[in-house]
Amino acid sequence: MPPRRADAERNRGRILEVARAGFAEGAVLSMAEIARRADVGMATLYRNFPGRQDLLEALYTDQVDAVCAAAASPEGETAGERLLAWVLRFAEFFASKHQIAAELLAQAEGPGPVLDRSRERVLAAGRPLLAAAQEAGEIRGDLTLEQVLDMVIAVSAIHGDPDYSRPILATALDGLRVS
């Protein structure tokens, strides 16, 4: 596929930005409303995203790319701090993708390749962080990354304000540390 023109890339970026902001607000935007907010025509919208599922998959993939990239250079002085910083980034990712994933699942018959591949990509990105933290003796060695992320997902699924669940997550993550 030939590279996109700069204006075409800007249009695509604006469409994704508007759709991402709409989902962050909890809004369910129609394709027409996304085009209006992005200040692009319907033809431009559909040239970039032939259907709503294509747009949702692009949004979801962008979020997965970001959480995987964060694993490559997490903040923190020690291996344990870097793992926990990335796990917190994963928690933010999980909270922000929930509505997009729910709509993707509602439109498909099962998770589909985008959702299936995403979990494996996130696990592959985070495993070296967990291994380093466990080898350094900072994080319990009896847990897998799947277990750690499932714990984060369970805490993130608690209904309520993020200020309510944030200390619960912090307590759960404290339990990962070797005492």
N, C-alpha and C positions, 0 to 999 in steps of 0.2 A: 504494500500500500504506500503510495507516495506521501511525503510529509504534508501536513496541513498548512495552509496559508496562515499567516499571523492573525488575520481578522477572524478566520474560521476557528482557530484555536481559542481566541478570546471569547467568541460566542459560545463555544462548548463550555468553557470555564465558567462563564456567567450563568448558563443554564444549570450547571451542577451546583454552583454557589447558591442560587435562588432555591433550588430544590432542597439542598442540604439545610438551608436556613428554615424553610417551611417545615421540614420534618422536625427540626430542633424545637420549633414552636409548638409542635404537636398538630400542625395543620395537615389536612389531606388536600393537597392542591391538585386541581385538574391539569391536564397537559396545557390547555388554553391559558390557565392562570399562570403557570410556570413561564410560558412564552411571554405573556404580558409583563410579568415582573422582571424577566430577564431582558425585556425590550428587544425581543427578536420575533420574527414572523414564525408562523406555524410551520412553513416549509423548512426554515432553518432548524427548528426544534426537531422535526421528524427526519431531517437529513442526518442529524447527529444521533438521534435516538428514535428508531423506527416505531417503537412502542413503549408503553409505560414500563414494562418489564425490563427493557434495555436500559432505561434511565435508572431504575432501581438497582439493577445489577452493577452499573457503573458507579453509583453512589456507594454501594456496599463494598465493591472491589477497592475503591479509593480508600475507604476506612481500613480495610484489611491491609492494604499496602502501607498505610501510615503506622499501624501498630507493629507490623513486621519490621519496618524501617527503624522504629524506635528501639527494637531489640538489638540493632546493630551498634547503637551508641547511647545506651541508657546513662542517666546521671547517677552519680554515687561514687564514694571513695573506695568501697569494698565490693567484693562480688555479691555479698548478701544485699547490700544497699542497692546495687544496680538491678538485681532481680526484683526486689520489692518495688523500686521505682517503675520498672517495666510492668509489673503486675498491676500497679495502680493505673498505669496508662491503659492496660487491657480493660480494667474495670470501667474507665471512661468510655472506651470503645464499645464495650458491651452495652452500656446504658444508651449510648447514642445510636446504635445500630438496631435496637430492639424493634422500633416501629417499621423500619425499612425491611428487616428480616420477616416480620409478621406479614407485611403486605406481599413480599416475594413468595412466602409459603402459601398465602391465600390464593395467589394467582397460578400456582403450579400444583402439580400432583406429586408432592413430596419435596424434599429439600432441593434437588436439582444440583447440577455440577458446580455452580458458583458457591453455594453454601457448603457443599461437601468439601471442595478443594480448600476453601477458606480455613476451615478448622485445621486441616493438615498443615497449611502454610503457617498459621499462627503457632502451632505446636513446634514445628521445625525451627521457627525463629526463636522461640523461648527456651528450648531444651538446652542449648549451650549455656545460657544464663543460670539455669537451675543447676546444671552439672558443676559449673564453676563455684557456685555458692555452696553446694554440698561438699565439693572437694576441699574448699577452704574451711569447712567445719562450721559455717555460719548458719546454715539452713538444714533442718532435719533431713536425714538421708532416707527415711522410710516413705517418702511421698514422691509420686510422679507429677509431672507437669499437668497431666490430665486432671489429677485430683486437686491440685492447687487451683487450676482455672475453673473447675466445677464448683469449688468452694466460693470463688469470687462470683461466679454466675448465680449461685444460690443466694448469696448476700445481696447481690445487685437486684435480684427479683423481688426483694422485700418492697412492698408498696409504701409510698410515703415520700416525703421530701428528702432530697439527697443529704441534707444536714442530719436527718434521722439515721440513715443507713451508714454514713461515713464513719462514725465511731465504732459501729459494729464491724465494718470491714477492717478498720485499724486493729481491733482486738483479734479478729481472726488471723490477720497477717502476723501479728505478734506471736501467735502460736506456731508459726513456721520456724521461728528462730530457735537455735540450739541454746538451752539455758545453761 
